[in-house]
Amino acid sequence: GHEQLLKMMEERMMDVEQKLRLVKRLLQDKVNQLKEQLSKNTKADAMVKDLYVENAQLLKALEMTEQRQKTAEKKNYLLEEKIANLNKIVKNLASPAFNS
């Protein structure tokens, strides 16, 4: 009985060791998977930061372009007013010449 009990204990011990090796292998696979995910997340985080900076630069450039457009529109309006006034002056100058 003692020998048989010892043999059963030995078999159970080997079974437990085998299960532990399997669990260890599964845990190592999970660790590797999580390391890979962490690496991907780190790269994605860096890309998001780069995009954030690029977006800020593009918004600033857009703001400056819109400001230049407003300035150009104002100058254009003023030039059109000057042209209209010059046309009136030319018309008034030409009017007496035609009348005489």
Secondary structure, DSSP 8 states (H G I E B T S, - for coil): -HHHHHHHHHHHHHHHHHHHHHHHHHHHHHHHHHHHHHHHHHHHHHHHHHHHHHHHHHHHHHHHHHHHHHHHHHHHHHHHHHHHHHHHHHHHHHHHHHH-
